[in-house]
Amino acid sequence: MEYIGGIEILPLNPIGYKVSFNFDRSEMPLVIIADLPDEEFLPFIKEELRKRKLQRVKYFGATKLPPEYINLCNDRQRTY
């Protein structure tokens, strides 16, 4: 799999990182935070992503539309 979404990595004080994966939109990122030194962080994030099986996750966009008007009385035009 090739990751094509956005990714943001921020260092934490005094040690550790915060990683945000924006798979579909930036409004709903997956955030993983770990207070680990550099040499332990990469194996941790690799195992965390493997356990979550994110390669099988699929995202779809949808637009909610208002329902069409349905008249239950079956409108009929009057004849004069």
C-alpha positions as CSV (number, residue, x, y, z in Angstrom):
1,M,0.0,0.0,0.0
2,E,1.1,3.5,-0.7
3,Y,0.0,6.2,1.8
4,I,-1.3,9.3,0.0
5,G,-2.9,11.2,2.9
6,G,-1.5,14.0,4.9
7,I,0.8,13.4,7.9
8,E,1.8,15.8,10.6
9,I,4.6,15.0,13.2
10,L,5.1,17.3,16.2
11,P,7.7,16.8,18.9
12,L,6.5,16.7,22.5
13,N,8.4,18.2,25.4
14,P,10.6,16.8,26.9
15,I,10.5,13.6,24.8
16,G,8.1,11.9,22.4
17,Y,6.1,12.7,19.3
18,K,2.5,13.3,18.2
19,V,1.7,11.9,14.8
20,S,-1.5,12.8,13.0
21,F,-2.6,10.8,9.9
22,N,-5.2,12.6,7.7
23,F,-6.6,9.7,5.8
24,D,-9.7,11.3,4.4
25,R,-10.0,14.8,5.7
26,S,-8.1,17.0,8.1
27,E,-11.2,17.3,10.3
28,M,-10.9,13.6,11.5
29,P,-7.3,12.7,11.8
30,L,-6.0,9.5,13.5
31,V,-3.7,10.8,16.2
32,I,-1.1,8.6,17.9
33,I,0.9,10.0,20.8
34,A,3.9,8.3,22.4
35,D,6.3,9.6,25.1
36,L,9.3,7.6,23.8
37,P,12.8,8.4,22.8
38,D,13.7,8.5,19.1
39,E,15.1,5.0,18.9
40,E,12.0,3.5,20.5
41,F,9.4,5.6,18.7
42,L,9.8,4.3,15.1
43,P,9.4,0.6,16.2
44,F,6.4,1.6,18.3
45,I,4.6,3.4,15.5
46,K,5.3,0.6,13.0
47,E,3.8,-2.0,15.4
48,E,0.9,0.3,16.2
49,L,0.0,0.8,12.5
50,R,0.4,-3.0,11.8
51,K,-1.9,-3.9,14.7
52,R,-4.6,-1.5,13.6
53,K,-4.6,-3.0,10.0
54,L,-5.1,0.4,8.5
55,Q,-4.2,-0.9,5.0
56,R,-7.7,-2.4,5.0
57,V,-9.5,0.8,6.0
58,K,-11.5,2.5,3.2
59,Y,-13.1,5.9,3.4
60,F,-15.9,7.1,1.3
61,G,-17.4,10.6,0.9
62,A,-21.2,11.0,0.9
63,T,-23.6,14.0,0.4
64,K,-26.9,14.0,2.2
65,L,-29.7,15.2,-0.1
66,P,-33.2,16.3,1.0
67,P,-35.8,13.7,0.2
68,E,-38.1,14.2,-2.8
69,Y,-41.6,15.4,-2.1
70,I,-44.0,12.4,-2.0
71,N,-47.7,13.1,-1.9
72,L,-49.5,10.1,-0.4
73,C,-52.9,11.3,-1.7
74,N,-52.0,11.0,-5.3
75,D,-52.7,14.5,-6.5
76,R,-55.2,14.7,-9.3
77,Q,-56.1,17.8,-11.3
78,R,-59.8,18.7,-11.0
79,T,-61.9,18.7,-14.1
80,Y,-64.5,21.4,-14.4
